[in-house]
Amino acid sequence: MADEIEIAGDYIQRKTDERTAAIRAQLQGEGQDWCEDCGEDIPQARRLALPSATRCTPCQGLVDAKRRAYG
């Protein structure tokens, strides 16, 4: 039982650390190498075109579509 709790705690900590890093990068105007939504690498071309990118193009497209739909 303790092992499952420890594994869950480690997972939560890792996800918290990843999200914290992403938020800090956004606040500093820096992008990141991986997408904050799907975890895939953000292609170098996108990072060069938009250095503050925190999402890959497909995930950013979904976010933009939701914003347009829900205003």
N, C-alpha and C positions, 0 to 999 in steps of 0.2 A: 504494500500500500504506500509506504513512504517513497518508494522508487517512482511510482506514478505521480505522486505529488511533486517530487523533485523534478521530474521530467517536465511536468506542466509548468512549474515555476521557471525553469530554464527557458522554455519556449516563450512564455510571457515576457521574460526579461529581454530575450533576443529581439522579439517583435517591438518591444518598447524602445530599445536602443536604436533599432533601424528607423523607426518613425521619428524619434528625437533627432537623429542625424539628418533625416530628410527635411524636417521643419527648420533646423538650424541652417541648412544649406539654402533653403528658400529665403529665409530672412536675410541671409548674407548675399543673396543674389547669385549663389553658386548652384550649379546643377549637380547631378550625380550620375554615376555610371549605370545604375539599374533603375528600373521602373518601380515607383513606390506602390503601384497597384498589382502588377502581375509578377514582379521580381525579375523579369527578363532584362538583359542588357539593353541600354539605350544606344542605338547605333551612333558611331562617331560623327557621321554626317549631321545627324540631328543635334548632337551636343555642340558641334561647331556652329551650326546655324542658330541655335538657341542655347547659349551656355547655361541658362538658368533652368533648363528642362529637368523635370523630376519624373516625367512619365514618357513612355514610348508613344509613338504616333497613334497606334490603334487605341490605346487606353485614353490618351488625351482627347481623341475624337469622341469617345463615349462620354467623357466628362462634359465636353462642349455641347454634345447633343442633348444631354440631360439638362444642362443649364438653359439651353434654348427652349426646351419643352416645358420646363417648370418655372422659367423666368427668373 
